[in-house]
Amino acid sequence: MFKPTIQEWSFTIERQLTRDLMLQAGYAGSQSYHTNLTMDTNSPAPQVCQDPQGCISGGILATAQRGRVAQGTTYFPVGTRPNPYVSNNTVWVDQGTASYHALNVSLQKRVTHGLAFKANYTWAKVMDLNSAILAPSGENEPADVFSPYNLSLNRGPASFSLHHQFSTNFSYQLPFGRGHRLGSGAGGALNTLIGGWQWNGIIAAQGGFPLTPVIGFNNSGTGDTNITDVPNWNPDFKGPVVTGGVDHWFNPKAFTLPIPGTFGNVSRGSIRGPGSVNVDTSLFKKVRISERVNLQLRLEAFNLFNQSNFFYPNSVIFAGNSASYSYSDTAGQITAAATSRQIQFALKLLF
């Protein structure tokens, strides 16, 4: 048993552009060792076919579901599990590694004339061997590693890895009422009406999470009951793989079923799911009741423009079994979205 270890490094450059405006750029990286992986440790070991006439493949698949591979192909020979008296299992092991690299840029404005804001952009990539150690932490990738005998097959973008992230927040004291540029001479009820307003906002945008297309059954013959097998790329397919539609986020015809008893060549995290954009805003008004007591009126809107931000599409390409299969009717289908626009009013007493 090894203790998980992480090494981190970073550097940052800052530049003051004006008295109240600062630009910051930096790099951050890390390397992790002995992180958790989940695997079926009672999986048969793959071999390389040495017979010039080819080899029968299929692992523990039934006779009717087996295939034949050419010499030099990595395959699962017909046989049983290492322990034939035990079914598949799901074991956590400390053999994982992960790396992170990111470019961070931010622009920050300190409060002047009632306005303050900060904008951030991150371009990053996380690579690991397995992120789905606990559901639903990796619903967009296989739950187990493909094979405990060749962990490098799983090297790919982490299930939570985002290439692009942008966010900005701002706060603006509106210039109305006594002591401000507009309505500075207002008094009494008029000043109470137009003064003390504050406008706030948060804008967040990001690219899509990695998605691993999978086969809906154990075509490799490893016996893993979790959905872990991936398809092959279809060499005859033309056109875009990701179409961006809700009914079919990707085109399932871009994939084919591998020969039973072999692994597919689609890598983990090979396509991207939907990105998201969200705008939240609010208006606050401060009403002074006494020297120590203030009343704050709040109008808040979440997802102001009612943007449709979708969850992961269904990543299962094929249904059936290795001998009788078809494209799944729900392959690439998106069935859920994030919360729609919400507007709320509130009163807050400050004392």
VOGU-3710 file (C-alpha; in Angstrom, 3 decimals, decimal comma):
1> mfkptiqews> 0,000/0,000/0,000  1,518/3,318/-1,103  0,643/6,772/0,168  -0,791/9,077/-2,520  1,783/11,714/-3,477  1,470/14,990/-5,350  4,112/17,416/-6,597  3,036/20,979/-7,435  4,757/23,916/-9,095  3,680/27,321/-10,388
11> ftierqltrd> 4,840/30,799/-11,284  2,989/34,070/-11,768  3,730/37,374/-13,490  1,850/40,514/-12,455  1,689/43,847/-14,217  -0,054/46,985/-12,997  -1,598/48,593/-16,069  -3,117/51,643/-14,370  -3,533/52,755/-10,784  -6,597/50,557/-10,331
21> lmlqagyags> -6,131/47,862/-13,018  -3,848/44,814/-12,726  -3,085/41,997/-15,172  -1,910/38,629/-13,896  -0,676/35,625/-15,902  0,633/32,375/-14,547  1,263/28,684/-15,029  0,338/25,919/-12,596  1,209/22,248/-12,836  1,136/19,102/-10,754
31> qsyhtnltmd> 1,950/15,402/-10,934  0,219/12,811/-8,765  1,274/9,254/-7,960  -0,469/6,284/-6,309  -3,955/7,653/-6,876  -6,995/5,376/-6,732  -8,018/3,216/-9,686  -10,940/0,825/-9,963  -10,500/-2,436/-11,833  -11,726/-5,993/-12,189
41> tnspapqvcq> -8,753/-7,967/-10,866  -10,298/-11,306/-11,908  -10,033/-10,441/-15,591  -8,185/-12,820/-17,948  -4,869/-11,635/-19,357  -4,646/-10,584/-23,020  -2,158/-12,229/-25,367  -0,657/-11,553/-28,798  -1,739/-14,014/-31,501  1,266/-16,010/-32,753
51> dpqgcisggi> -0,528/-18,344/-35,173  -0,147/-17,426/-38,888  -3,629/-18,893/-39,397  -5,099/-16,546/-36,801  -6,464/-17,188/-33,320  -9,923/-17,695/-31,855  -10,751/-14,811/-29,547  -13,496/-14,177/-27,044  -12,253/-14,607/-23,490  -15,149/-15,923/-21,440
61> lataqrgrva> -17,753/-15,154/-24,135  -20,116/-17,902/-25,254  -19,106/-19,916/-28,327  -21,548/-18,120/-30,640  -20,076/-14,723/-29,664  -16,404/-15,468/-30,361  -14,269/-14,108/-33,183  -10,999/-14,740/-35,001  -8,047/-12,361/-35,081  -4,993/-12,141/-37,323
71> qgttyfpvgt> -1,436/-12,922/-36,258  0,104/-10,112/-34,200  -3,245/-8,946/-32,766  -3,646/-8,434/-29,031  -6,684/-10,457/-28,000  -8,313/-12,445/-25,202  -7,976/-16,168/-25,887  -10,864/-18,454/-25,090  -10,658/-19,495/-21,468  -11,755/-18,636/-17,960
81> rpnpyvsnnt> -10,995/-16,057/-15,340  -7,798/-16,455/-13,268  -10,056/-17,661/-10,460  -12,896/-19,556/-12,191  -14,789/-19,896/-8,913  -15,217/-16,149/-8,484  -17,091/-13,741/-10,736  -15,917/-10,249/-11,607  -14,998/-7,835/-8,819  -14,414/-4,126/-8,374
91> vwvdqgtasy> -11,222/-3,379/-6,480  -9,562/-0,077/-5,597  -5,817/-0,018/-6,116  -3,213/2,722/-5,673  -1,559/2,424/-9,099  -2,945/5,611/-10,664  -1,097/8,683/-11,890  -2,379/12,101/-12,928  -0,933/15,313/-14,338  -2,278/18,862/-14,522
101> halnvslqkr> -1,078/21,834/-16,564  -2,840/25,185/-16,763  -2,385/28,720/-18,063  -4,244/31,273/-15,944  -4,894/34,886/-16,939  -6,834/37,397/-14,852  -7,664/41,091/-15,077  -8,709/42,822/-11,877  -10,052/46,332/-11,331  -10,171/47,807/-7,865
111> vthglafkan> -13,127/49,962/-6,902  -13,155/53,367/-8,587  -16,223/55,413/-9,423  -18,258/52,633/-7,826  -17,102/49,916/-10,257  -15,022/46,829/-9,466  -14,573/43,642/-11,493  -12,381/40,593/-11,977  -12,164/38,434/-15,113  -10,414/35,045/-15,254
121> ytwakvmdln> -9,546/32,681/-18,089  -7,992/29,232/-17,683  -6,690/26,952/-20,404  -5,931/23,592/-18,809  -5,675/19,849/-19,205  -5,825/17,015/-16,677  -4,595/13,579/-17,728  -5,096/10,464/-15,636  -5,897/6,757/-15,845  -9,330/6,625/-14,239
131> sailapsgen> -11,572/9,276/-12,681  -14,715/7,244/-12,022  -13,704/5,942/-8,609  -17,091/6,872/-7,161  -20,365/7,323/-9,025  -21,372/9,869/-10,182  -17,856/11,365/-10,297  -17,217/9,833/-13,716  -20,530/9,257/-15,462  -18,915/10,377/-18,716
141> epadvfspyn> -16,289/7,605/-18,757  -16,011/3,831/-18,082  -16,271/2,854/-14,425  -13,192/0,569/-14,521  -9,881/0,526/-16,331  -10,001/-1,442/-19,589  -7,538/-4,060/-18,375  -5,448/-4,371/-15,184  -2,653/-5,796/-17,347  -2,127/-2,680/-19,472
151> lslnrgpasf> -2,993/0,523/-17,614  -1,511/2,713/-20,367  -4,612/1,970/-22,458  -6,529/4,195/-20,063  -4,292/7,234/-20,299  -6,532/10,122/-21,348  -8,292/13,312/-20,248  -9,769/13,096/-16,763  -13,562/13,044/-16,614  -13,489/16,529/-15,028
161> slhhqfstnf> -10,852/18,044/-17,352  -11,931/21,302/-19,021  -9,863/22,925/-21,766  -11,450/26,366/-21,466  -12,996/28,171/-18,508  -13,941/31,845/-18,303  -15,571/33,709/-15,460  -16,071/37,312/-14,500  -17,809/39,081/-11,663  -18,543/42,759/-11,194
171> syqlpfgrgh> -20,148/45,143/-8,755  -21,280/48,664/-9,705  -22,654/51,301/-7,367  -25,089/53,102/-9,682  -24,304/56,855/-9,829  -27,732/58,083/-8,731  -28,691/60,135/-5,717  -27,078/62,548/-3,319  -23,292/62,767/-3,729  -23,291/61,056/-7,145
181> rlgsgaggal> -23,014/62,314/-10,719  -26,719/61,928/-11,465  -29,304/63,405/-9,131  -26,695/64,823/-6,755  -29,118/67,462/-5,601  -31,915/65,045/-4,821  -33,270/65,088/-1,345  -35,930/63,515/0,779  -38,158/60,969/-0,889  -36,519/61,374/-4,325
191> ntliggwqwn> -33,052/60,538/-2,957  -34,518/57,551/-1,119  -36,041/56,335/-4,386  -33,088/56,751/-6,746  -30,098/56,405/-4,419  -28,367/53,375/-2,916  -28,655/51,035/-5,932  -25,972/48,415/-6,644  -25,783/46,208/-9,745  -23,893/42,886/-9,519
201> giiaaqggfp> -23,226/40,125/-11,986  -21,454/36,821/-12,551  -20,776/35,398/-16,012  -19,354/31,889/-16,385  -18,593/29,963/-19,568  -16,779/26,695/-20,108  -16,163/24,036/-22,721  -17,539/20,513/-22,547  -16,295/17,644/-20,412  -14,551/14,650/-22,041
211> ltpvigfnns> -16,803/11,802/-23,123  -15,848/8,188/-23,797  -18,087/6,286/-26,251  -18,660/2,742/-24,969  -20,179/-0,568/-26,024  -23,257/-1,582/-24,045  -21,999/-5,114/-23,365  -18,753/-6,939/-22,618  -17,476/-7,487/-26,162  -13,849/-8,014/-25,101
221> gtgdtnitdv> -14,659/-11,121/-23,061  -12,975/-9,875/-19,892  -16,153/-10,643/-17,940  -16,391/-7,173/-16,447  -20,096/-6,486/-15,849  -19,452/-2,732/-15,735  -19,653/-1,009/-19,115  -15,972/-0,523/-19,953  -15,394/-1,689/-23,547  -14,951/0,977/-26,227
231> pnwnpdfkgp> -15,723/0,706/-29,978  -13,491/1,179/-33,018  -13,413/4,285/-35,161  -15,251/3,628/-38,418  -12,649/4,089/-41,217  -15,430/4,585/-43,795  -17,246/7,315/-41,884  -17,321/10,794/-43,420  -18,445/14,020/-41,795  -18,365/15,445/-38,263
241> vvtggvdhwf> -18,426/13,015/-35,342  -19,942/15,577/-32,964  -23,106/17,022/-34,495  -24,246/18,958/-31,419  -27,907/17,907/-31,504  -29,942/17,035/-28,435  -31,270/13,826/-30,045  -27,786/12,785/-31,209  -24,926/14,811/-29,765  -22,576/12,615/-31,778
251> npkaftlpip> -23,128/10,394/-34,805  -23,062/6,723/-33,693  -22,235/5,634/-37,256  -18,734/7,042/-36,652  -18,049/3,852/-34,657  -17,980/0,128/-35,365  -17,896/-2,933/-33,136  -14,421/-4,482/-32,675  -13,825/-8,177/-33,284  -15,144/-10,029/-30,207
261> gtfgnvsrgs> -12,347/-10,706/-27,759  -10,406/-7,517/-28,582  -10,257/-3,926/-27,386  -11,528/-1,033/-29,492  -9,219/1,760/-30,670  -11,329/4,702/-29,448  -9,353/6,345/-26,676  -10,745/7,445/-23,348  -12,197/10,963/-23,395  -11,917/11,144/-27,184
271> irgpgsvnvd> -14,878/13,488/-27,753  -16,342/16,419/-25,822  -19,793/16,923/-24,382  -21,805/20,173/-24,327  -20,290/23,366/-22,981  -22,192/25,830/-20,816  -22,785/29,568/-20,439  -24,476/31,090/-17,414  -25,287/34,693/-16,485  -26,457/35,621/-12,986
281> tslfkkvris> -27,292/39,196/-12,030  -28,794/41,108/-9,139  -29,935/44,568/-8,091  -29,510/45,619/-4,471  -30,948/48,722/-2,882  -29,855/49,876/0,522  -32,394/51,846/2,581  -31,062/53,509/5,698  -33,435/53,144/8,651  -31,179/54,353/11,441
291> ervnlqlrle> -27,493/54,792/12,157  -27,023/51,079/12,822  -29,929/49,514/10,935  -30,308/49,214/7,152  -32,783/47,419/4,959  -31,556/45,791/1,742  -33,957/45,039/-1,115  -32,675/42,326/-3,460  -33,801/41,325/-6,950  -31,816/38,310/-8,163
301> afnlfnqsnf> -31,932/36,438/-11,467  -30,102/33,155/-12,040  -29,470/31,989/-15,623  -30,810/35,360/-16,746  -31,072/34,497/-20,453  -32,557/31,040/-19,821  -29,593/29,405/-21,549  -30,018/25,679/-22,199  -27,006/24,024/-20,571  -27,133/20,293/-21,200
311> fypnsvifag> -25,728/17,362/-19,242  -23,795/14,433/-20,718  -25,238/12,554/-23,711  -25,765/8,812/-23,503  -22,389/7,316/-24,400  -23,552/3,728/-25,127  -23,238/3,019/-28,872  -24,357/-0,596/-29,271  -27,055/-2,770/-27,712  -27,378/-6,560/-27,701
321> nsasysysdt> -24,360/-8,870/-27,548  -21,298/-9,739/-29,621  -23,260/-12,139/-31,848  -26,405/-10,045/-32,273  -26,095/-6,302/-31,877  -27,405/-3,025/-33,262  -26,867/0,680/-32,809  -28,640/1,864/-29,677  -31,627/4,132/-30,355  -30,488/6,421/-27,532
331> agqitaaats> -26,804/6,694/-28,522  -25,710/10,312/-28,123  -29,084/11,364/-26,741  -29,255/14,112/-24,099  -32,083/13,734/-21,595  -31,299/16,320/-18,902  -30,379/19,988/-18,627  -29,287/22,353/-15,886  -31,696/24,586/-14,003  -33,704/27,062/-16,088
341> rqiqfalkll> -34,022/30,761/-15,313  -34,964/31,631/-11,732  -35,941/35,075/-10,393  -36,362/35,860/-6,730  -37,083/38,853/-4,495  -35,766/39,225/-0,964  -35,530/41,655/1,936  -32,491/41,608/4,200  -32,221/43,479/7,488  -28,663/44,557/8,355
351> f> -27,892/45,634/11,908
//
